[in-house]
C-alpha cells in the first residue's frame, strides 16, 4: 500500500498540454542563454566582416568632423551643442543597421524554442528571490553545477580555438608591423573580424549541447504525479450536471436541425407509429440518405411535419425498424437495404405522377426484400 502511495506521489508522468499552457501563463518557458549569446555574437561578427570597411570610413569621417573647428563655431559657443548633436545623429544613423541587427538577434532565441510569450504575472515581484537561504541553496544546486561545468567547457573550448588561430595567423600578425598604416589597419581589421567569427562559430557546439538540455530540464520540472493527472482530468471533465445540461442542449439542437430536414424528404417510412425514418434521394447521390429518424414521440413529430408538408408516408414496419437500427443519421442507407428502398422510391415516383396526371392509383409495395437479420424484434 505504501509503495502505491509513493508511486502516486512520484512525478513520473509527462506534462499535459494544459500544464504547459499554465506554465507559459506564469512566464515559465524554456530559456537558453547560450543560444542568445551565440546569435548576438555571430550576427555582430558577420556585420563587422561584411560592413567593417564602411564602419571604419564613417568613424574616420566623424572623428575628422569632430576635430575640425570652424571659425564661426569658435566665435559663437552657442553653436557647439548643435554641432555635437549633428555629429551624434550622424553616428547614430550610420550605426543604426548594426544596432538593429543586434536587437533582432537578441529577440530571436525565444522563437527558436517556441518560448515567445508575454506574461504580466512574470513581472510581479517575488519576495522569495530575496531570501538569502534560498539564494544560498541555488548556489549549490544541480543547475548551478551544470552552469559551472558549461562555463569551464566554454572557456576551455574558446581558449583552445583562440590559441590555434593565433598560431595559424602568427606570420600575418607579425607582418602587420611592416605594412603601411592604412593597409595595416585594414589588414588588422580583417584578421580581427575573421577571428571573431571563428570564435563565435565555435559556440555552436555549446548551443547544440545546451538547448536540448534546457528543453529536457524544462519539461522534467513540469512532470506530474499520477494523482495530479487524475485531478486535472476531473477538472477538465467538469461537473456531471453541467455536462448533462450541455448534452441535453446539444441533443435539442440536433433534433431541431433534423426536424427542419423532414420537409425536404422524399418519403417517411413508419412502423406505423413506433418508428419513423425520413429518406431523401436526388440525382447525383450514390444512395438515399437518412435525413431524420426517431422513435416514440419523435416519430410522431416526424409524421406530423411530413403531413404538414405533403411528404408521402409509407407504412413498412420491417423496413422502418431496419433503417432505424442500422442507418445512421445524415448517412447513406446500408447497401443491404438498397433493393427495398428502391421499391419504395419507385412507388413514390408513381404516386407523384398519379397526383399530376391521374389514372390508376399505384399500389403500395408489400413484402419488401428486407434481410431478416437486419430486422430487430417488433416494438
Secondary structure, DSSP 8 states (H G I E B T S, - for coil): -HHHHHHHHS--B---HHHHHHHHHTT-----HHHHHHHHHHHHHHHHHHHHHHHHHHHHHHHHHHH---HHHHH-TTHHHHHHHHHHHHHHHHHHHHHHHHHHHHHHHHHHTT-----GGGGS--GGGG-HHHHHHHHTSHHHHHHHHHHHHHHHHHHHHHHHHHHHTHHHHHHGGGS-HHHHHHHHHHHHHHHHHHHHHHHHHHHHHHHHHHHHHHHHHT-B-HHHHHHHHHHHH--HHHHHHHHHHHHHHHHHHHHHHHTT-SEEEESSSSEEEEEE--TT-SS-EEEEEEETHHHHHHHHHHHHTT-EEEE-HHHHHHHHHH--TTSB--GGGHHHHHHHHHHHHHHHHHHHH-SS------S----GGG-----
